[in-house]
Amino acid sequence: MNKPNDLAISATDLNDIDSNASHDNHFNSILNARLSRRNWLRGGAVTAATAVMGSMGLSACGGGSDAVAVTPTPTPEKLLAFAAVPKSLADVVSVPAGYTATALYALGDSLRAATPAYKNDGSDTDFDNRAGDHHDGMEYYGLSAAGAPLASGAERGVLAMNHEATTDEKLSSHFLHVNGGTTSLPRPAAEVDKEVAVHGLSVVEVKKTGSAWATVNDSAFNRRVTPLTDIEIAGPVRGNALVVTKYSPTGTKTRGTINNCGTGKSPWGSYLSGEENWAGYFTRSATDNAARGDKSVVSLNRYGRSQGGASRHGWETGGSDDKYARWNLSKIGASTNGSDDYRNELNGMGYIVEMDPYDKTRAIRKRTALGRYAHESAAFSVPTVGQQLAVYMGDDSRNEYIYKFVTTAAWAAADANPADRMATGDKYLDSGKLYVAKLAADGTGQWIELAMSNALIQAYGAYKFADLADVLVNARLAADAVGATKMDRPEWCSVNPANGEIYYTLTNNSNRNVNPSGSSQLVPDSANPRAYTDMKGSSAQNGNPNGHIIRFKEGTGAAAATSFTWDVYLFGAESGADASKINLSNLTADQDFSSPDGLAFSPYTGICWIQTDDGAYTDVTNCMMLAAIPGKVGDGAKSTLNYATAAGGNLAVDTFIGKKPTADTLKRFLVGPVGSEITGISETPDGKTMFINIQHPGESTALANIGDPSKYTSQWPANAGYGAGKRPRSATIVITKNDGGRIGS
């Protein structure tokens, strides 16, 4: 996830970089002709309620008789029966009547009895044993009453979560330090150490007593993983020259994980974490291109680290220790392979990271076969015995791509409960094929394999690939080479358990323009069809400021298919916006939203939960979460958007829009505090408890106001009675239904 608004990125904001200058197909060549979609799938919506209730049960009746007695299916519970939550600018968490939301686990909360309670005044230390900052993607793993791993455990479990970043201004993570921290270089080592430690992952045990949930301090499961934790490099890149560093001359390990965003839960019970905007934490000298003099310069530029670029926090200035030096990517040493400096350090970042949430003795691994880019979540296809698995992923930056990985191994039922979860991860995630999506204007698409056998990759003139490891480390360049489709910031993805269709949030893109100027601006195309002006007060926001959700239906071959059909499930928009060009989904005031980001289908109810990370609509409402019951690809119709060009002509863009939502199939469930992003969703296996993350409330608080809580833009969760001090804190909340029922019903 990114800053709340990528539409107004400052010169020093390295959290969202558009580094794709390739000339890949954006449908530019087909926009002059309006194409009719062939073989457009039609059909009615299927509700998730039908899918999860299943078919009627049948039993034999009478000895030897052919008669069959039909046992009626109980009347299914009505999903989305709650009253929609109205838009809000209040500094609270709002949920429907009949629900309760309570803060559970916030920045700085201790994981060990020896670590003091959090003072929340900037004086706290020992963050290796505290909750990190910017709670993001999260998964729940059940425990039995006795504390043993049990997938069905619904009243005791562990939460594994990402800690993406830290609220910062002018280098410093100002809420972490007494007086806001040092805002010039060099940075003090003590400040750097604290800021590094709040990044990474955490695992915390949670337990229900009566009707209340609480974390379990000093649990044997509790742990922190930081940017300094030793992590193995696994898959095709392991041992390759591209990941040789002073820390790992053999290229088999790296130090830590950073800027972790979306997550995934593997069918074998492990935790997957996506490394997203990691490049901005590093720096390169202004003369590094000449010092290198090789193709690595092309790679670094493509991944957003041009020479002379300042790092986000200046951690490389913390001292002479090697843990600070690793943030400087400059070629400094005399070696030919990079074993005496950190010129290759960036190549060890940008992967899906796998961890066993139950067993801290098992090494964490970076699964390089899934490619290197700004990863969000990792969503698995529905496991089917004897068939290969797919892992669906997005690259969260403007004009980047949608990917999937297909395992070599076919799914085996025994692997759903393996003796060794990480070895099972080796089996499925270290060998397979990586694909990138190319979407056509007729509503079809192709998965293009990224491999040395692809002639377009072999012949690519901008970068000479050496081997498969090179293709995976430089997946963005390989996707450029094959002409993949640039998208409007692919964020989270999720698979509908009812039908296996794949949903991707496309958060927004300020670079869509009917009359593009500059190489980074793109005309609207079928899959990203909107370019308009959205007013936020007196400020004009251009491009596709509200984002949309696209979905795919795989073709022949199930998860291993190389073709698909697609449509746009929902377009984010204000309810009062032009229905012919902006509010194409006819959203009402109970449904309208902007900048979809987090996305997850409940495996228990089938509800699709949609979370926002918005800066376009925040003059009207804080960020939110909606509940949806989608239909299926092809349940809507084709639509044509007509734009007047600067030359006086007409640009006609065909797109395919899913069936319009109703009050029974889409409504707002939650609105968060001021300045926050809503993210990280997980549920207990009975569907009766939901965990949500509230990220960076009060983020816009100025450093100058650090000593005056009355000037904080948010004081949540302190204003909800949680914890000491008044500085805002990212936190996990727990949501339950007052009648003890399932969430969303």
VENMONOR-V518953 format. One record per residue. N is the residue number from 1. RES is the residue in one letter. SS is DSSP state (h for helix, s for strand, l for the rest). Layout:
BEGIN
n: [N	N]
res: [RES	RES]
ss: [SS	SS]
END
This chain:
BEGIN
n: [1	2	3	4	5	6	7	8	9	10	11	12	13	14	15	16	17	18	19	20	21	22	23	24	25	26	27	28	29	30	31	32	33	34	35	36	37	38	39	40	41	42	43	44	45	46	47	48	49	50	51	52	53	54	55	56	57	58	59	60	61	62	63	64	65	66	67	68	69	70	71	72	73	74	75	76	77	78	79	80	81	82	83	84	85	86	87	88	89	90	91	92	93	94	95	96	97	98	99	100	101	102	103	104	105	106	107	108	109	110	111	112	113	114	115	116	117	118	119	120	121	122	123	124	125	126	127	128	129	130	131	132	133	134	135	136	137	138	139	140	141	142	143	144	145	146	147	148	149	150	151	152	153	154	155	156	157	158	159	160	161	162	163	164	165	166	167	168	169	170	171	172	173	174	175	176	177	178	179	180	181	182	183	184	185	186	187	188	189	190	191	192	193	194	195	196	197	198	199	200	201	202	203	204	205	206	207	208	209	210	211	212	213	214	215	216	217	218	219	220	221	222	223	224	225	226	227	228	229	230	231	232	233	234	235	236	237	238	239	240	241	242	243	244	245	246	247	248	249	250	251	252	253	254	255	256	257	258	259	260	261	262	263	264	265	266	267	268	269	270	271	272	273	274	275	276	277	278	279	280	281	282	283	284	285	286	287	288	289	290	291	292	293	294	295	296	297	298	299	300	301	302	303	304	305	306	307	308	309	310	311	312	313	314	315	316	317	318	319	320	321	322	323	324	325	326	327	328	329	330	331	332	333	334	335	336	337	338	339	340	341	342	343	344	345	346	347	348	349	350	351	352	353	354	355	356	357	358	359	360	361	362	363	364	365	366	367	368	369	370	371	372	373	374	375	376	377	378	379	380	381	382	383	384	385	386	387	388	389	390	391	392	393	394	395	396	397	398	399	400	401	402	403	404	405	406	407	408	409	410	411	412	413	414	415	416	417	418	419	420	421	422	423	424	425	426	427	428	429	430	431	432	433	434	435	436	437	438	439	440	441	442	443	444	445	446	447	448	449	450	451	452	453	454	455	456	457	458	459	460	461	462	463	464	465	466	467	468	469	470	471	472	473	474	475	476	477	478	479	480	481	482	483	484	485	486	487	488	489	490	491	492	493	494	495	496	497	498	499	500	501	502	503	504	505	506	507	508	509	510	511	512	513	514	515	516	517	518	519	520	521	522	523	524	525	526	527	528	529	530	531	532	533	534	535	536	537	538	539	540	541	542	543	544	545	546	547	548	549	550	551	552	553	554	555	556	557	558	559	560	561	562	563	564	565	566	567	568	569	570	571	572	573	574	575	576	577	578	579	580	581	582	583	584	585	586	587	588	589	590	591	592	593	594	595	596	597	598	599	600	601	602	603	604	605	606	607	608	609	610	611	612	613	614	615	616	617	618	619	620	621	622	623	624	625	626	627	628	629	630	631	632	633	634	635	636	637	638	639	640	641	642	643	644	645	646	647	648	649	650	651	652	653	654	655	656	657	658	659	660	661	662	663	664	665	666	667	668	669	670	671	672	673	674	675	676	677	678	679	680	681	682	683	684	685	686	687	688	689	690	691	692	693	694	695	696	697	698	699	700	701	702	703	704	705	706	707	708	709	710	711	712	713	714	715	716	717	718	719	720	721	722	723	724	725	726	727	728	729	730	731	732	733	734	735	736	737	738	739	740	741	742	743	744	745]
res: [M	N	K	P	N	D	L	A	I	S	A	T	D	L	N	D	I	D	S	N	A	S	H	D	N	H	F	N	S	I	L	N	A	R	L	S	R	R	N	W	L	R	G	G	A	V	T	A	A	T	A	V	M	G	S	M	G	L	S	A	C	G	G	G	S	D	A	V	A	V	T	P	T	P	T	P	E	K	L	L	A	F	A	A	V	P	K	S	L	A	D	V	V	S	V	P	A	G	Y	T	A	T	A	L	Y	A	L	G	D	S	L	R	A	A	T	P	A	Y	K	N	D	G	S	D	T	D	F	D	N	R	A	G	D	H	H	D	G	M	E	Y	Y	G	L	S	A	A	G	A	P	L	A	S	G	A	E	R	G	V	L	A	M	N	H	E	A	T	T	D	E	K	L	S	S	H	F	L	H	V	N	G	G	T	T	S	L	P	R	P	A	A	E	V	D	K	E	V	A	V	H	G	L	S	V	V	E	V	K	K	T	G	S	A	W	A	T	V	N	D	S	A	F	N	R	R	V	T	P	L	T	D	I	E	I	A	G	P	V	R	G	N	A	L	V	V	T	K	Y	S	P	T	G	T	K	T	R	G	T	I	N	N	C	G	T	G	K	S	P	W	G	S	Y	L	S	G	E	E	N	W	A	G	Y	F	T	R	S	A	T	D	N	A	A	R	G	D	K	S	V	V	S	L	N	R	Y	G	R	S	Q	G	G	A	S	R	H	G	W	E	T	G	G	S	D	D	K	Y	A	R	W	N	L	S	K	I	G	A	S	T	N	G	S	D	D	Y	R	N	E	L	N	G	M	G	Y	I	V	E	M	D	P	Y	D	K	T	R	A	I	R	K	R	T	A	L	G	R	Y	A	H	E	S	A	A	F	S	V	P	T	V	G	Q	Q	L	A	V	Y	M	G	D	D	S	R	N	E	Y	I	Y	K	F	V	T	T	A	A	W	A	A	A	D	A	N	P	A	D	R	M	A	T	G	D	K	Y	L	D	S	G	K	L	Y	V	A	K	L	A	A	D	G	T	G	Q	W	I	E	L	A	M	S	N	A	L	I	Q	A	Y	G	A	Y	K	F	A	D	L	A	D	V	L	V	N	A	R	L	A	A	D	A	V	G	A	T	K	M	D	R	P	E	W	C	S	V	N	P	A	N	G	E	I	Y	Y	T	L	T	N	N	S	N	R	N	V	N	P	S	G	S	S	Q	L	V	P	D	S	A	N	P	R	A	Y	T	D	M	K	G	S	S	A	Q	N	G	N	P	N	G	H	I	I	R	F	K	E	G	T	G	A	A	A	A	T	S	F	T	W	D	V	Y	L	F	G	A	E	S	G	A	D	A	S	K	I	N	L	S	N	L	T	A	D	Q	D	F	S	S	P	D	G	L	A	F	S	P	Y	T	G	I	C	W	I	Q	T	D	D	G	A	Y	T	D	V	T	N	C	M	M	L	A	A	I	P	G	K	V	G	D	G	A	K	S	T	L	N	Y	A	T	A	A	G	G	N	L	A	V	D	T	F	I	G	K	K	P	T	A	D	T	L	K	R	F	L	V	G	P	V	G	S	E	I	T	G	I	S	E	T	P	D	G	K	T	M	F	I	N	I	Q	H	P	G	E	S	T	A	L	A	N	I	G	D	P	S	K	Y	T	S	Q	W	P	A	N	A	G	Y	G	A	G	K	R	P	R	S	A	T	I	V	I	T	K	N	D	G	G	R	I	G	S]
ss: [l	l	l	l	l	h	h	h	l	l	l	l	l	l	l	l	l	l	l	l	l	l	l	l	l	l	l	l	l	l	l	l	l	l	l	l	l	l	l	l	l	l	l	l	l	l	l	h	h	h	h	h	h	l	l	l	s	s	s	s	l	l	l	l	l	l	l	s	s	s	s	l	l	l	l	l	l	l	l	l	l	l	l	l	l	l	l	l	l	l	l	l	l	s	s	l	l	l	s	s	s	s	s	s	s	s	l	l	l	s	l	l	l	l	l	l	l	l	l	l	l	l	l	l	l	l	h	h	h	s	l	l	l	l	s	s	s	s	s	s	s	s	s	l	l	l	l	l	s	l	l	l	l	l	l	s	s	s	s	s	s	s	s	l	l	l	l	l	s	l	l	s	l	h	h	h	l	l	l	l	l	l	l	l	l	l	l	l	h	h	h	h	h	h	h	h	h	l	l	s	s	s	s	s	s	s	s	s	s	l	l	s	s	s	s	l	l	l	l	l	l	l	s	s	s	l	l	l	l	s	s	s	s	s	l	l	l	l	l	l	h	h	h	l	l	l	l	l	l	l	l	l	s	s	s	l	l	l	l	s	s	s	s	s	s	l	l	l	l	l	s	s	s	s	s	l	l	l	h	h	h	l	s	l	l	l	l	h	h	h	h	h	l	l	l	h	h	h	h	h	h	h	l	l	l	l	l	l	l	l	l	l	l	l	h	h	h	l	l	l	l	h	h	h	h	l	l	s	l	l	l	l	l	l	l	l	l	l	l	l	l	l	l	l	h	h	h	h	l	l	l	s	s	s	s	l	l	l	l	l	l	l	l	l	s	s	s	h	h	h	l	l	l	l	s	l	l	l	s	s	l	l	l	l	l	l	l	s	s	s	s	s	s	s	s	l	l	s	s	s	l	s	s	s	s	s	s	s	s	s	l	l	h	h	h	h	h	l	l	l	h	h	h	h	h	h	h	h	h	l	l	s	s	s	s	s	s	s	s	l	l	l	l	s	s	s	s	s	s	l	l	l	l	l	h	h	h	h	l	l	l	l	l	l	l	l	l	h	h	h	h	h	h	l	h	h	h	h	h	h	h	l	l	l	l	l	s	s	l	s	s	s	s	s	s	l	l	l	l	l	l	s	s	s	s	s	l	l	s	l	l	s	l	l	l	l	l	l	l	l	l	s	l	l	l	l	l	l	l	l	l	s	s	s	s	s	l	l	s	s	s	s	s	s	l	l	l	s	s	s	s	s	s	s	l	l	l	h	h	h	l	l	s	s	s	s	s	s	s	s	s	l	s	l	l	l	l	l	l	l	l	l	l	l	l	l	l	l	l	l	l	l	s	l	l	s	s	s	s	s	s	l	l	l	l	l	l	s	s	s	s	s	l	l	l	l	l	l	l	l	l	l	l	s	s	s	s	s	l	l	l	l	l	l	l	l	s	s	s	s	s	s	s	s	l	l	l	l	l	s	s	s	s	s	s	s	s	l	l	l	l	l	l	l	l	s	s	s	s	s	s	l	l	l	l	l	s	s	s	s	s	s	s	l	l	l	l	l	s	s	s	s	s	s	s	l	l	l	l	l	l	l	h	h	h	l	l	l	h	h	h	l	l	l	l	l	l	h	h	h	l	l	l	l	l	l	l	l	l	l	s	s	s	s	s	s	s	l	l	l	l	l	l	l	l]
END
